Amino acid sequence: MTYRHDDTTYTNAHMGEGKADLTSNILNALEREVKRRRRERIVETIGSVLITAILGLMFAWVGINWVTGCGETFITYTGERIAGECVLMPWRD
C-alpha cells in the first residue's frame, strides 16, 4: 500500500483493506456472540417455562386429590366406609 501526497487522483478505496477485513471479522465475532447469547436465553426460557408448567401441574394434581379425599375413608351414619376418590391414579382404583 503506497500513499503519495502529490497524487490528487487517488481514492481511499484501496486504503485500509486490512482494516475492512479486521472490522468485518470483529463484527462477525460480535454477531456470533449475540446469536449464541440469544440462543442460550431462548433455551433457558423454554426450560424455565417447562419446569414451571410441570411443577404447577403436579401441585394441581396433589391439590385435586386432597380435595377429593384420596386415601381417606369416610364413615357414613349407617357405619358404612366409603373410600375417597383419587383423580388420575389408576393404581388406587
Phi and psi restraints in degrees (value plus and minus 20) as a CYANA .aco file:
   2 THR   PHI    -136.6   -96.6
   2 THR   PSI     128.5   168.5
   3 TYR   PHI    -154.2  -114.2
   3 TYR   PSI     102.6   142.6
   4 ARG   PHI    -136.0   -96.0
   4 ARG   PSI     109.8   149.8
   5 HIS   PHI     -90.7   -50.7
   5 HIS   PSI     -47.8    -7.8
   6 ASP   PHI    -107.0   -67.0
   6 ASP   PSI     -27.8    12.2
   7 ASP   PHI    -110.2   -70.2
   7 ASP   PSI      97.5   137.5
   8 THR   PHI    -116.2   -76.2
   8 THR   PSI     -21.0    19.0
   9 THR   PHI    -120.2   -80.2
   9 THR   PSI     -16.7    23.3
  10 TYR   PHI     -95.1   -55.1
  10 TYR   PSI     137.0   177.0
  11 THR   PHI    -139.7   -99.7
  11 THR   PSI     142.5   182.5
  12 ASN   PHI    -106.4   -66.4
  12 ASN   PSI     -13.3    26.7
  13 ALA   PHI     -84.5   -44.5
  13 ALA   PSI     -58.4   -18.4
  14 HIS   PHI    -103.6   -63.6
  14 HIS   PSI     -33.0     7.0
  15 MET   PHI     -98.0   -58.0
  15 MET   PSI     115.2   155.2
  16 GLY   PHI      56.8    96.8
  16 GLY   PSI       9.2    49.2
  17 GLU   PHI     -81.2   -41.2
  17 GLU   PSI     -60.2   -20.2
  18 GLY   PHI     -85.1   -45.1
  18 GLY   PSI     -55.1   -15.1
  19 LYS   PHI     -86.0   -46.0
  19 LYS   PSI     -58.5   -18.5
  20 ALA   PHI     -83.9   -43.9
  20 ALA   PSI     -63.6   -23.6
  21 ASP   PHI     -83.7   -43.7
  21 ASP   PSI     -63.4   -23.4
  22 LEU   PHI     -84.5   -44.5
  22 LEU   PSI     -62.4   -22.4
  23 THR   PHI     -84.0   -44.0
  23 THR   PSI     -63.9   -23.9
  24 SER   PHI     -86.6   -46.6
  24 SER   PSI     -56.0   -16.0
  25 ASN   PHI     -84.5   -44.5
  25 ASN   PSI     -62.3   -22.3
  26 ILE   PHI     -84.8   -44.8
  26 ILE   PSI     -64.1   -24.1
  27 LEU   PHI     -83.8   -43.8
  27 LEU   PSI     -60.6   -20.6
  28 ASN   PHI     -83.0   -43.0
  28 ASN   PSI     -61.2   -21.2
  29 ALA   PHI     -85.0   -45.0
  29 ALA   PSI     -60.3   -20.3
  30 LEU   PHI     -85.9   -45.9
  30 LEU   PSI     -61.6   -21.6
  31 GLU   PHI     -82.8   -42.8
  31 GLU   PSI     -61.5   -21.5
  32 ARG   PHI     -82.1   -42.1
  32 ARG   PSI     -61.4   -21.4
  33 GLU   PHI     -85.2   -45.2
  33 GLU   PSI     -61.0   -21.0
  34 VAL   PHI     -84.4   -44.4
  34 VAL   PSI     -63.8   -23.8
  35 LYS   PHI     -84.1   -44.1
  35 LYS   PSI     -59.5   -19.5
  36 ARG   PHI     -84.3   -44.3
  36 ARG   PSI     -63.9   -23.9
  37 ARG   PHI     -85.4   -45.4
  37 ARG   PSI     -60.3   -20.3
  38 ARG   PHI     -82.7   -42.7
  38 ARG   PSI     -63.6   -23.6
  39 ARG   PHI     -81.7   -41.7
  39 ARG   PSI     -62.5   -22.5
  40 GLU   PHI     -81.9   -41.9
  40 GLU   PSI     -62.7   -22.7
  41 ARG   PHI     -84.8   -44.8
  41 ARG   PSI     -59.9   -19.9
  42 ILE   PHI     -84.6   -44.6
  42 ILE   PSI     -65.7   -25.7
  43 VAL   PHI     -83.7   -43.7
  43 VAL   PSI     -62.4   -22.4
  44 GLU   PHI     -83.6   -43.6
  44 GLU   PSI     -60.9   -20.9
  45 THR   PHI     -85.8   -45.8
  45 THR   PSI     -65.4   -25.4
  46 ILE   PHI     -82.0   -42.0
  46 ILE   PSI     -62.8   -22.8
  47 GLY   PHI     -81.9   -41.9
  47 GLY   PSI     -62.8   -22.8
  48 SER   PHI     -84.0   -44.0
  48 SER   PSI     -62.0   -22.0
  49 VAL   PHI     -84.5   -44.5
  49 VAL   PSI     -62.8   -22.8
  50 LEU   PHI     -84.2   -44.2
  50 LEU   PSI     -65.1   -25.1
  51 ILE   PHI     -83.2   -43.2
  51 ILE   PSI     -62.3   -22.3
  52 THR   PHI     -83.6   -43.6
  52 THR   PSI     -62.0   -22.0
  53 ALA   PHI     -85.0   -45.0
  53 ALA   PSI     -63.2   -23.2
  54 ILE   PHI     -84.0   -44.0
  54 ILE   PSI     -65.9   -25.9
  55 LEU   PHI     -84.6   -44.6
  55 LEU   PSI     -58.7   -18.7
  56 GLY   PHI     -82.9   -42.9
  56 GLY   PSI     -63.3   -23.3
  57 LEU   PHI     -84.7   -44.7
  57 LEU   PSI     -58.9   -18.9
  58 MET   PHI     -83.8   -43.8
  58 MET   PSI     -65.5   -25.5
  59 PHE   PHI     -83.7   -43.7
  59 PHE   PSI     -59.4   -19.4
  60 ALA   PHI     -84.0   -44.0
  60 ALA   PSI     -62.4   -22.4
  61 TRP   PHI     -81.9   -41.9
  61 TRP   PSI     -65.1   -25.1
  62 VAL   PHI     -83.7   -43.7
  62 VAL   PSI     -62.9   -22.9
  63 GLY   PHI     -83.1   -43.1
  63 GLY   PSI     -62.9   -22.9
  64 ILE   PHI     -83.2   -43.2
  64 ILE   PSI     -63.5   -23.5
  65 ASN   PHI     -87.2   -47.2
  65 ASN   PSI     -51.7   -11.7
  66 TRP   PHI     -88.2   -48.2
  66 TRP   PSI     -63.5   -23.5
  67 VAL   PHI     -85.1   -45.1
  67 VAL   PSI     -58.1   -18.1
  68 THR   PHI    -101.3   -61.3
  68 THR   PSI     -22.6    17.4
  69 GLY   PHI      59.5    99.5
  69 GLY   PSI      12.5    52.5
  70 CYS   PHI     -83.0   -43.0
  70 CYS   PSI     108.6   148.6
  71 GLY   PHI      67.1   107.1
  71 GLY   PSI     -23.9    16.1
  72 GLU   PHI    -125.5   -85.5
  72 GLU   PSI     135.4   175.4
  73 THR   PHI    -138.1   -98.1
  73 THR   PSI     120.4   160.4
  74 PHE   PHI    -134.2   -94.2
  74 PHE   PSI     117.3   157.3
  75 ILE   PHI    -122.1   -82.1
  75 ILE   PSI     105.6   145.6
  76 THR   PHI    -102.5   -62.5
  76 THR   PSI     155.8   195.8
  77 TYR   PHI     -88.7   -48.7
  77 TYR   PSI     -38.1     1.9
  78 THR   PHI    -110.3   -70.3
  78 THR   PSI     -22.5    17.5
  79 GLY   PHI      72.2   112.2
  79 GLY   PSI     -18.2    21.8
  80 GLU   PHI     -96.0   -56.0
  80 GLU   PSI     120.5   160.5
  81 ARG   PHI    -117.0   -77.0
  81 ARG   PSI     109.9   149.9
  82 ILE   PHI    -140.0  -100.0
  82 ILE   PSI     106.3   146.3
  83 ALA   PHI     -99.1   -59.1
  83 ALA   PSI     124.6   164.6
  84 GLY   PHI     -89.3   -49.3
  84 GLY   PSI     134.0   174.0
  85 GLU   PHI    -101.4   -61.4
  85 GLU   PSI     120.3   160.3
  86 CYS   PHI    -132.3   -92.3
  86 CYS   PSI     113.4   153.4
  87 VAL   PHI    -121.0   -81.0
  87 VAL   PSI     109.5   149.5
  88 LEU   PHI      35.5    75.5
  88 LEU   PSI      23.6    63.6
  89 MET   PHI    -154.1  -114.1
  89 MET   PSI      59.8    99.8
  90 PRO   PHI     -85.0   -45.0
  90 PRO   PSI     -41.2    -1.2
  91 TRP   PHI     -95.1   -55.1
  91 TRP   PSI     -32.0     8.0
  92 ARG   PHI    -118.5   -78.5
  92 ARG   PSI     -32.9     7.1
